[in-house]
Amino acid sequence: MESLFTSIPAVAKMATNDYVGFTFFVGCMAMMAASAFFFLSMNGFDRKWRTSILVSGLITFIAAVHYWYMRDYWAVNGESPTFFRYVDWVLTVPLMCVEFYLILKVAGAKKSLMWRLIFLSVVMLVTGYFGEAVYRDQAQIWGLISGIAYFVIVYDIWLGQAKKLAQEAGGAVLQAHKTLCWFVLVGWAIYPIGYMAGTPGWYDGIFGGFSMDVVYNIGDAINKIGFGLVVYNLAVTARAEESA
Ligand SMILES: *C/C=C(C)/C=C/C=C(C)/C=C/C1=C(C)CCCC1(C)C
């Protein structure tokens, strides 16, 4: 019988004080549950909203798959799964930009708005990856460039073309747009904190004590699931208004 237990275990142990491992595990479950919820509720809505809810589900589903790998990677190596993290983001964050476009389409949003946001988000993430994984000794400058791209996104949705479209649409769309804008301004601001916790720089004394992965995992749960629920809520509200 001994050989049964000396072979490589199929499931890595989790220490009781492994908070990073815990948040990877819970994050994975939350993303799976959210995906099931979005996919299963999708068909109860008008065609106009179905794509938006599908995209909400795709965002949490892609994250669930990455969390599955990241949870494992952490458990086996005890290191940040930086590569999987950024692959996840580079797929899901552009999809969040697509969500902005989809809900503003009723007011005549053009594809160029969507591509602009996607481009900015890719710049934000690729430069962040350079600072975190490739040129760590220059993390501050890459983080700054990433932060500039982030601020342009914030500007565009809060004050730029997207805002104008949201105002033209009015009602439930305007409300949802505003809530999503708050997610980007406050919810996305969690990520630079994680970055500063995990890379060397002038900010070491402020954020050095935080765990980068815990911060990122909390950010992902809030932003991916919360964002999707705002879109879901918009569809529910619009359905109620139409049948009234
Ligand atoms: C679902 C994943 C989301 C919403 C990820 C968002 C990530 C960011 C907003 C990351 C931003 C960063 C900066 C603004 C500067 C430092 C580098 C990053 C990439 C962490």
The ligand as a Tripos MOL2 file, in Angstrom:
@<TRIPOS>MOLECULE
LIG
   20    20     1     0     0
SMALL
NO_CHARGES

@<TRIPOS>ATOM
      1 C1        -10.5000   41.0680  -15.1700 C.3       1 LIG1
      2 C2         -9.3070   41.7720  -15.1350 C.2       1 LIG1
      3 C3         -9.1950   43.1400  -15.0980 C.2       1 LIG1
      4 C4        -10.3840   44.0480  -15.0610 C.3       1 LIG1
      5 C5         -7.8590   43.6630  -15.0710 C.2       1 LIG1
      6 C6         -7.5410   44.9470  -15.0570 C.2       1 LIG1
      7 C7         -6.1880   45.3410  -14.9630 C.2       1 LIG1
      8 C8         -5.7420   46.6130  -14.8320 C.2       1 LIG1
      9 C9         -6.6530   47.7940  -14.8410 C.3       1 LIG1
     10 C10        -4.3130   46.7950  -14.6960 C.2       1 LIG1
     11 C11        -3.6920   47.9700  -14.5960 C.2       1 LIG1
     12 C12        -2.2640   48.2380  -14.3830 C.2       1 LIG1
     13 C13        -1.9110   49.5710  -14.2020 C.2       1 LIG1
     14 C14        -2.9130   50.6890  -14.3460 C.3       1 LIG1
     15 C15        -0.5240   50.0130  -13.8590 C.3       1 LIG1
     16 C16         0.3420   48.8880  -13.3920 C.3       1 LIG1
     17 C17         0.2220   47.7060  -14.2420 C.3       1 LIG1
     18 C18        -1.2040   47.1310  -14.3090 C.3       1 LIG1
     19 C19        -1.2450   46.2770  -15.5710 C.3       1 LIG1
     20 C20        -1.4210   46.2410  -13.0870 C.3       1 LIG1
@<TRIPOS>BOND
     1     1     2 1
     2     2     3 2
     3     3     4 1
     4     3     5 1
     5     5     6 2
     6     6     7 1
     7     7     8 2
     8     8     9 1
     9     8    10 1
    10    10    11 2
    11    11    12 1
    12    12    13 2
    13    12    18 1
    14    13    14 1
    15    13    15 1
    16    15    16 1
    17    16    17 1
    18    17    18 1
    19    18    19 1
    20    18    20 1
@<TRIPOS>SUBSTRUCTURE
     1 LIG1         1 GROUP 0 **** ****
